């Protein structure tokens, strides 16, 4: 079952659909197609497909993929992915091709891997939960309609930076440690990348039962801006103000009412409690190592 978000990637999902369907027919794959009216509609169609014994294959971005994947977690279901969004960060890390012919070939080949699923205040996600600077930038990116692709995330980040004032964060890890600091953000990472290829957690694994918790402390705006190319290259962790911790459970609070964004969607608000659901979802994806920066 193909499930397509027609508005993902400023319409890229709809643009890809005819070629994806052509490739599916060329490989003599049995399939139907559903064009979603909303996230809720997409989730309902995916659940119905699983009940019929079908594999839902999502043509869309991280938002639809994350919400459908979260809904299917723990049900013994398998999900396929055809990247069709602006960021495509989960597909990037899993090594799923962006070209329709190659993505459909992977669906036909059918190799799978189990991945962890994150949960924040009862809402599930597959990628990285962002709190602080990046969550504001994510909101702006979602509201921006004229820019396409990765450029929208750079634009959103620069807009936030222009008026940013440091916040105070408190991060409680499940081993009893509490990290309190002034700064920019905390990223609770199930996967490695966000924002269209910024590898904020380049060492995160999708199947280890742990989050990489990345804290970004105070630095001048100029220094923070200089760190953006390092995030693209996956070398941000070498910066003094950036620390990483590992935990299966995290609680986050701050002195400001930040939203929690994950997979491009507003999932929760602070205070936030996050946990890992180990190996809760099966994804059609290449075997082997996850993709890192520069690949």
C-alpha positions as CSV (number, residue, x, y, z in Angstrom):
1,X,0.0,0.0,0.0
2,X,1.5,3.3,-1.1
3,X,0.6,6.2,1.3
4,X,1.5,9.6,-0.1
5,X,1.4,13.0,1.5
6,X,0.6,15.4,-1.4
7,X,1.9,18.4,0.5
8,X,5.2,17.0,1.7
9,X,8.3,18.8,0.4
10,X,6.2,21.6,-1.0
11,X,4.4,19.1,-3.2
12,X,7.3,16.8,-3.9
13,X,5.3,13.8,-2.7
14,X,2.6,14.3,-5.3
15,X,5.2,14.9,-8.0
16,X,6.9,11.6,-7.2
17,X,3.8,9.5,-7.1
18,X,3.4,8.8,-10.9
19,X,7.0,7.6,-11.2
20,X,6.8,5.5,-8.1
21,X,3.6,3.9,-9.3
22,X,5.3,3.2,-12.7
23,X,8.3,1.6,-11.1
24,X,6.0,-0.5,-8.9
25,X,4.1,-1.8,-11.9
26,X,7.3,-2.4,-13.8
27,X,8.3,-4.7,-11.0
28,X,4.9,-6.4,-11.0
29,X,4.3,-5.4,-7.4
30,X,0.7,-5.6,-6.1
31,X,-0.2,-2.3,-4.5
32,X,-2.9,0.3,-3.9
33,X,-2.5,4.0,-3.4
34,X,-3.9,6.4,-0.8
35,X,-3.4,10.2,-0.9
36,X,-3.6,11.4,2.6
37,X,-5.9,14.3,3.7
38,X,-4.1,14.6,7.1
39,X,-1.6,12.9,9.4
40,X,-4.5,11.2,11.1
41,X,-5.8,9.9,7.8
42,X,-2.4,8.6,6.9
43,X,-2.1,6.8,10.2
44,X,-5.5,5.2,9.9
45,X,-4.8,4.0,6.4
46,X,-1.5,2.5,7.5
47,X,-3.1,0.7,10.4
48,X,-5.8,-0.7,8.1
49,X,-3.2,-1.9,5.6
50,X,-1.4,-3.8,8.4
51,X,-4.6,-5.4,9.5
52,X,-5.0,-6.6,5.9
53,X,-1.5,-8.1,6.0
54,X,-0.1,-5.4,3.7
55,X,3.1,-3.4,4.1
56,X,2.5,0.4,4.1
57,X,5.1,2.3,2.0
58,X,5.1,6.0,2.8
59,X,5.9,8.6,0.1
60,X,6.6,11.6,2.2
61,X,8.8,13.4,4.6
62,X,10.0,12.8,8.2
63,X,6.6,14.0,9.6
64,X,4.3,11.4,8.0
65,X,7.0,8.7,8.2
66,X,7.5,9.4,11.9
67,X,3.9,9.5,12.8
68,X,3.0,6.3,10.9
69,X,6.1,4.6,12.2
70,X,5.2,5.6,15.7
71,X,1.6,4.3,15.3
72,X,2.9,0.9,14.0
73,X,5.6,0.5,16.7
74,X,5.2,-2.6,18.8
75,X,2.6,-4.1,16.5
76,X,5.1,-6.4,14.6
77,X,4.5,-4.4,11.5
78,X,7.0,-3.4,8.7
79,X,7.1,0.0,7.0
80,X,8.6,1.0,3.7
81,X,9.9,4.5,2.8
82,X,10.1,6.5,-0.4
83,X,11.7,9.9,0.5
84,X,9.5,12.7,-0.5
85,X,10.0,15.5,2.0
86,X,12.2,18.5,2.4
87,X,14.6,17.0,5.0
88,X,14.4,13.3,4.5
89,X,16.7,12.8,7.5
90,X,15.6,9.3,8.6
91,X,15.9,8.0,5.0
92,X,19.3,9.7,4.7
93,X,20.6,8.0,7.9
94,X,19.1,4.6,6.9
95,X,20.7,4.8,3.4
96,X,17.4,4.7,1.6
97,X,17.8,6.2,-1.9
98,X,16.0,9.3,-2.9
99,X,15.6,8.3,-6.6
100,X,12.2,6.6,-7.1
101,X,13.5,3.7,-9.2
102,X,16.1,2.9,-6.5
103,X,13.7,3.3,-3.6
104,X,11.2,1.0,-5.3
105,X,14.0,-1.5,-6.0
106,X,14.7,-1.5,-2.3
107,X,11.1,-2.1,-1.5
108,X,11.0,-5.0,-3.9
109,X,14.2,-6.5,-2.5
110,X,12.7,-6.3,1.0
111,X,15.7,-6.3,3.3
112,X,14.7,-5.1,6.8
113,X,16.1,-3.8,10.0
114,X,14.6,-3.2,13.4
115,X,15.0,0.3,14.9
116,X,14.2,1.9,18.2
117,X,11.3,4.4,18.6
118,X,11.4,7.4,20.8
119,X,8.5,8.6,22.9
120,X,8.0,12.1,24.4
121,X,5.0,12.7,26.7
122,X,3.3,9.8,25.1
123,X,3.9,10.9,21.5
124,X,6.3,8.8,19.4
125,X,9.1,9.8,17.0
126,X,11.8,8.1,15.0
127,X,14.4,10.9,14.6
128,X,15.6,13.6,17.0
129,X,13.5,15.5,19.6
130,X,14.6,19.1,19.6
131,X,14.1,21.6,22.4
132,X,15.1,25.2,22.4
133,X,16.8,26.9,19.4
134,X,16.1,24.1,16.9
135,X,12.5,23.7,17.9
136,X,11.8,27.3,17.2
137,X,13.6,27.0,13.9
138,X,11.6,24.0,13.0
139,X,8.3,25.9,13.6
140,X,9.5,28.7,11.3
141,X,10.6,26.2,8.6
142,X,7.1,24.6,8.7
143,X,5.5,28.1,8.3
144,X,7.8,29.0,5.3
145,X,6.2,28.0,2.0
146,X,8.3,29.8,-0.6
147,X,11.6,27.9,0.0
148,X,12.2,24.3,-0.9
149,X,14.7,21.7,0.2
150,X,17.4,22.2,2.7
151,X,17.6,26.0,2.2
152,X,14.5,26.5,4.3
153,X,16.2,25.1,7.4
154,X,19.2,27.5,7.0
155,X,16.8,30.4,6.6
156,X,14.8,29.4,9.7
157,X,18.0,29.1,11.8
158,X,19.3,32.5,10.8
159,X,15.9,34.1,11.7
160,X,16.0,32.5,15.2
161,X,19.6,33.5,15.8
162,X,19.0,37.1,15.1
163,X,16.7,37.5,18.1
164,X,18.0,34.6,20.3
165,X,18.6,35.0,24.0
166,X,20.1,32.2,26.1
167,X,17.8,29.9,28.0
168,X,18.4,27.8,31.1
169,X,18.0,24.1,30.7
170,X,17.8,21.2,33.1
171,X,18.3,17.6,31.8
172,X,17.8,14.7,34.1
173,X,19.2,11.4,32.9
174,X,17.9,7.9,34.0
175,X,21.2,7.2,35.7
176,X,20.5,10.0,38.3
177,X,22.7,12.7,36.8
178,X,21.2,16.2,36.2
179,X,22.8,18.6,33.7
180,X,21.9,22.2,34.2
181,X,23.3,24.9,31.9
182,X,22.5,28.1,30.1
183,X,22.6,27.8,26.3
184,X,20.8,27.1,23.1
185,X,19.2,23.7,23.1
186,X,19.0,20.0,24.0
187,X,18.6,17.3,21.3
188,X,17.4,13.9,22.4
189,X,18.6,11.8,19.5
190,X,17.3,8.4,18.4
191,X,18.8,9.0,14.9
192,X,21.7,11.1,13.7
193,X,20.5,14.0,11.6
194,X,17.9,16.7,11.5
195,X,17.1,19.8,9.4
196,X,18.0,18.3,6.1
197,X,21.4,16.8,6.9
198,X,22.7,18.5,10.0
199,X,24.4,15.6,11.9
200,X,23.9,16.9,15.4
201,X,24.3,13.3,16.8
202,X,26.7,11.6,14.4
203,X,27.4,8.6,16.7
204,X,23.8,7.8,17.5
205,X,22.6,4.3,16.7
206,X,19.0,3.4,15.8
207,X,19.1,0.0,17.4
208,X,21.0,0.4,20.7
209,X,18.2,1.1,23.0
210,X,19.7,4.5,24.0
211,X,19.3,8.2,23.1
212,X,22.3,10.4,22.4
213,X,21.5,13.5,24.5
214,X,23.3,16.4,22.9
215,X,23.4,19.6,25.0
216,X,24.5,22.9,23.3
217,X,25.6,25.4,26.0
218,X,26.2,29.1,25.8
219,X,28.5,30.6,23.2
220,X,28.5,33.9,21.2
221,X,26.2,34.1,18.3
222,X,29.2,34.3,16.0
223,X,30.7,31.1,17.4
224,X,27.3,29.4,17.2
225,X,26.9,30.4,13.6
226,X,30.4,29.0,12.9
227,X,29.3,25.7,14.3
228,X,26.6,25.2,11.6
229,X,29.1,23.9,9.0
230,X,30.6,21.6,11.6
231,X,27.1,20.2,12.2
232,X,26.8,19.5,8.5
233,X,30.1,17.7,8.6
234,X,29.3,15.9,11.9
235,X,32.1,17.5,13.8
236,X,30.1,19.7,16.1
237,X,30.8,17.4,19.1
238,X,34.3,18.7,19.1
239,X,33.1,22.2,20.2
240,X,33.6,23.1,23.9
241,X,29.9,24.1,24.4
242,X,28.6,20.8,23.0
243,X,28.3,17.8,25.2
244,X,26.8,14.3,24.6
245,X,25.4,11.9,27.1
246,X,23.7,8.5,26.7
247,X,20.5,7.4,28.3
248,X,17.3,5.4,27.8
249,X,15.2,7.9,29.6
250,X,15.4,11.7,29.9
251,X,13.4,14.5,31.6
252,X,13.9,18.0,30.2
253,X,12.7,21.4,31.6
254,X,13.7,25.0,31.0
255,X,13.0,28.5,32.1
256,X,11.0,29.2,28.9
257,X,8.0,27.4,27.5
258,X,9.7,25.6,24.6
259,X,7.9,23.2,22.3
260,X,9.3,19.8,21.6
261,X,9.7,19.1,17.8
262,X,10.6,15.7,16.4
263,X,10.4,14.5,12.8
264,X,9.4,18.0,11.8
265,X,6.3,18.0,14.0
266,X,5.3,19.7,17.2
267,X,4.8,16.7,19.5
268,X,4.8,18.1,23.0
269,X,5.7,21.0,25.3
270,X,8.0,21.3,28.3
271,X,8.4,19.8,30.8
272,X,9.1,16.7,28.7
273,X,9.7,13.1,29.6
274,X,11.3,10.9,26.9
275,X,12.0,7.2,26.7
276,X,13.3,4.7,24.2
277,X,11.1,1.8,22.9
278,X,13.9,-0.6,21.8
279,X,13.5,-2.4,18.5
280,X,9.9,-1.4,18.3
281,X,9.6,-1.0,14.5
282,X,10.8,-2.9,11.4
283,X,11.8,-0.8,8.4
284,X,12.6,-1.8,4.8
285,X,16.2,-0.5,4.6
286,X,19.7,-1.5,3.5
287,X,21.7,-3.7,5.9
288,X,24.9,-2.6,7.5
289,X,26.2,0.6,9.0
290,X,24.0,3.7,9.3
291,X,25.0,6.6,7.0
292,X,27.0,9.4,8.5
293,X,28.1,12.9,7.4
294,X,29.8,13.2,4.1
295,X,28.4,9.9,2.7
